[in-house]
Amino acid sequence: MDYVKVRWLHQHASEPILLLSELDAERYEVRKVEVFADGHMGFASDHQTSGHTFLGERPVPLAADIAADPEFVIEGLDGREFEMAWRAAIAGSRWKLQA
């Protein structure tokens, strides 16, 4: 599995500001966590979803392609951090936003 963490720089309260994805070998999302400005999280997998969070229908672009858009900032993410975010999202916890 590969993991991607993308900070989305925008001012739309209804859209997530942080996207965390677990990707298969073809870069399709297997699981996803979305974090919103107020700290609440949405999540999605093939078996479950919350709120308006769904898996993408296309492969996730490479990090360099995502980072080419100034609205997006790629951050490091490993399987351990993703798993912690996934469990927190399922439990209904809030993300601890960093300034």
N, C-alpha and C positions, 0 to 999 in steps of 0.2 A: 504494500500500500504506500501511497504517497500522500502528503498532507500539505494543504495550502491555507494560509491565513492572509486575508486581504482586508485592509482598512479602507473604507469607502468614505471619502471626504465630501460631504454634502450637508444640506440644511433641511432635509425632508423628514419630519418626525415619524412618518409612517414607514420609512425604509430603514433597514439595518445599517449600522455603521461598521460592523465587523462581520466578516464571513469566514467560517472555518469549514473546510471540506476534507473528507477522506476520499481519495480517488483510487480507482482500480488501475490496472496496467494500461488501459486505453484512455485514461483521464476522465472517465465518467464518475460522477459523484456516487458514492456508496452510502455515505452519511453526511449530513450537513448541520451546522449550528449557526444561527444568525443571532447577533447581539444588537440590541437597539439602544438609543441614546439614554433611555431611562434605566438601562441595565437588564430589562427583561429579555429572555431568550426564546427563540423558536428552534425547532429541530425537525429533521426529516430523515427517513430511510425508506427502503422498499416496503417496510412493514408498518411504519407509523409516521405520523406527521403531527405538528402542532401549529395552531394559528394559520398563518398564510405562508408558512415555510414549506417548500417542496424541492425535490431534487431537480437539478437542471436536466434538460432533455438532450443536451449536446455535450461533447467533451469540454472540460475546462481548458482554456488557453494556457500556454506556457507562461511562467512567471514573467519573463521578459516582455511578452506581448501585453500582459495585464498592466505591468508597470509603465508601459509606454503611454498610457492614459493618465494624465495628471490627477484625475479624481481618485485613483487607486494607489495604495502603498502596500507592497508585499512585505510581510513580516515572517520571521521564522516560526515554524510549528513542527513538533514531532508527535509521534503516536501517543506518547504519555500525556502531553498537554491536551491533545485532541480528546483523548478518553476522559480526562478530568472535566473538560468543557461539556462533553456529551452527557456524562452522568449528572452534572449540575443542571443542564437544560431539562433533562427528563424529570429531575426532582423538583423542577419549578424554582430553582434558585435564581438569584440575580448575579450578573457578571460584575465583578469589581473593576470598574472603569479606572484607567490610569490617565492622568493629565498629560 
